Amino acid sequence: MPSDNKLTAKDVALIACFTALYAVLGSVPIFPILGAVGRSITAAAITAPIIGFLLGPYIGMLPATLGGIITFFAGNFYPPSFVSGIVTACVAGLQCKGKRVLSILLYFLFFVFFCFYPSIGPFWLFPLSMWFQTIGLLILISPLGSLAINNVKTSSNGKLVFSFFIISLTSTLSGQISGSLTNVLSAQAGILQLPKDGWKALYESLTIIYPIERTVIASGAAFVGIPLFKVLRSANLIRLINRDGRKEKCP
């Protein structure tokens, strides 16, 4: 967020553009959601890391929030996906802005709250399901996470692909964890239906599925985001979009 905590006209314009894009892509399904009949992970999941990457954590959360609200009126609103998009944009933005410790803390908190949720958390029923989420946390705290942030400035295509993929993967995994926690809380509150075959069966079925989903999402974000990032950088628009770039990791 800008140091004066005020949005400029450019910020508002960018938020409006990305909100519209996020809302439109929120109606394009790419994966069915196990345990939620008629619900899908949408193309907005690919957009969320890109928005955070370009706009930063705080401004980046606004298009995900506003776009999610628009999907409510369009009849596509799903609480876990709504929360997931916001968290993904935030964690991607935090990493890109060099706020690595804060991104790790946010990921870790969602991880612990979901994993150890009383009686029905994965730790109690099927801990193996957390294997890929654990890898995401280890990547985030390892030198790989730091290297991904530092390589954002590089002119090397290979290093840029690596950076974009790692930041997108760890951020979309944080979104997946927060969405799963929201699903548990919503089902417990009666807002969403409980899994038909129980929580353990759901965790077992997701053990292999969600790593594939998140890898595809991260790959899609890198595929779309890198050309966009390069165009904006070559046109000298990165600092326009990310106003704090001179102070942080992103150029």
Residue, then its C-alpha position, 0 to 999 in steps of 0.5 A: m500500500p502506498s506510504d500515504n495510505k491513499l488510493t490515487a486515480k491510477d490505483v482506482a483505474l487498475i483496481a476496476c480493470f482487474t476487478a472486471l477481469y477477475a469477475v469475468l474469469g470467475s465464471v470460467p470453470i477449469f476444475p470441478i471441486l470435489g465434495a461440492v456438486g456443481r461448483s468449480i475452480t475457475a480461471a480466476a484462480i490463475t489470475a489471483p497470483i498475477i494480480g498480487f504480483l503486479l499490484g502488491p498485497y494490499i491493492g491486489m486484494l481489492p480486485a479479488t475481493l470486489g470481483g468475488i462480490i460481483t460473482f455473488f450477484a452473478g450466482n457463482f459465489y462460493p465462500p471457499s473460492f472467495v477467500s482463496g482468491i484474496v489470500t492468494a493475491c495477498v501472499a503473492g504480493l507479499q513475496c513480490k514486495g519482499k515481505r517474505v516473513l509476513s508471507i510465511l507467517l500467513y501461510f503457516l497460520f492457515f496451515v496450522f488452523f486447517c491441519f489441526y482443526p478440532s476433530i475433523g482437521p486433516f491431522w486427525l483424520f488423514p495427515l497424508s493429505m497435507w503432503f503437498q501443502t507441507i512442501g509449499l511451506l518448506i519451499l517458502i521458508s527455504p532458499l528457493g523462496s528467497l531466490a524466487i523473489n530475488n530473480v524477479k529482476t532478472s533478464s533471464n527467461g529461465k530464472l523469470v519462469f522459475s520465479f513466477f512459478i514458485i511465487s504462484l505455486t506457494s501463493t496458490l497453495s496458501g489460497q487452497i489451504s485458506g479455502s479448505l479452512t473456509n469450507v470446514l468452517s462454513a460446513q460447521a456453521g451450516i452455510l455449506q453442505l457437509p461432505k457426503d462421505g465424510w471429511k476423511a473420505l474427502y481428504e483422501s480423495l484430494t491427496i493427489i488431486y489438489p497438487i495437480e490442480r495447484t501445479v496447473i494453476a501455478s503453471g497457467a499463472a506463469f504462462v500468462g503472467i510472464p508475457l504480461f510482466k515483460v510487456l509492462r516492464s519494457a514499456n516502463l509501466i511496472r513502476l506505474i502499476n507497483r508504485d513502491g517498486r523502488k523500495e521493494k524487490c519488484p522493479 
